[in-house]
Amino acid sequence: MKLPVIKHLTNFIEENDEDFVIETIETLEALTEVPSLKDEELDVIGELISNMYGAIEVHKSIKEGSSQKDALNSFMKRVVGSIDK
């Protein structure tokens, strides 16, 4: 996950609508079923999907009253904490 990408996507959600990102996730998930995709291509799609889900989580925190900075930091702490376990 890349924090600058998540931040950019969070701004996109705020300016537009979360539904755009959700529909994009669904499209990318459907693409992962193409049998001719290489592992590297699947890795890129997976990274994009992860960043989009991250942006949705950050956006939810912002809607609940957190500042963007606090929401991003909290999300990344949870991600790093889950990796360390």
Phi, psi and omega in degrees: 000142182240119183302317179298325179291316179298318179298315180297315179295324177297317176297320177300316180298318181295323182279334184242256182199143179299332182300327177300315182290319179299316179294325177294319176301314180299320178295314180295321178298322177294324179295331182295346180274357178290119186293338184273000179291140177277162180303320181297321179292320176296323178298317180295314179299318178298320178296318178298315179299316180300316180295323180291317176297322177298317179297322178296318178296316179297317180299320178298319178296322179294318179297332180275000174116355178284152171287161180300318181298313180295320180296317179295314180297317180297317180297313182294325176297320178295320181295311180296321179296324180285333177287322182291339184283000000 
